[in-house]
């Protein structure tokens, strides 16, 4: 399996775990020093796996109200020991998509290869400004 295929599977597994509310699998392939910039505050992001873990319960609660989290497109570029990926995801409630059928979450992920295993070191989630 190529590095690009390994990374694609890692991200698809992560997205499925997010959708299922499976926190151990969401965390599984993330570096201990992960940095994440997310849609909700803090604007300076969260740093470290513990802080990253703490961001998910509120999202899982919101998602349980009927929201979806599905990869629509995913592009991966891998070097020997660093890689990045970017994706568009359907992330929202039925009301979000009724109001704006093109409502998409933008995702950028940075990865490092450590001990012959890809791990996520950076995540950035954003929505286009609706103003």
FENRALIN-V770629 format. One record per residue. RES is the residue in one small letter. OMEGA is omega as a letter, one per 20 degrees, with the letter a starting at -180 (NA if undefined). Layout:
((RES/OMEGA) (RES/OMEGA))
This chain:
((x/a) (x/r) (x/r) (x/r) (x/r) (x/a) (x/r) (x/r) (x/r) (x/a) (x/r) (x/r) (x/r) (x/a) (x/r) (x/r) (x/r) (x/a) (x/a) (x/a) (x/a) (x/a) (x/r) (x/r) (x/r) (x/a) (x/a) (x/a) (x/a) (x/r) (x/r) (x/a) (x/r) (x/r) (x/r) (x/r) (x/a) (x/r) (x/r) (x/r) (x/j) (x/a) (x/r) (x/r) (x/r) (x/a) (x/r) (x/a) (x/r) (x/r) (x/r) (x/r) (x/a) (x/a) (x/a) (x/a) (x/r) (x/r) (x/r) (x/r) (x/r) (x/a) (x/r) (x/r) (x/r) (x/a) (x/r) (x/r) (x/a) (x/r) (x/r) (x/r) (x/a) (x/r) (x/a) (x/r) (x/a) (x/r) (x/a) (x/a) (x/r) (x/a) (x/r) (x/r) (x/r) (x/a) (x/r) (x/a) (x/r) (x/a) (x/a) (x/r) (x/r) (x/r) (x/r) (x/a) (x/r) (x/r) (x/a) (x/a) (x/a) (x/r) (x/a) (x/r) (x/r) (x/a) (x/r) (x/a) (x/r) (x/a) (x/r) (x/r) (x/a) (x/a) (x/r) (x/r) (x/r) (x/r) (x/r) (x/r) (x/a) (x/r) (x/r) (x/r) (x/r) (x/r) (x/r) (x/r) (x/a) (x/a) (x/NA))
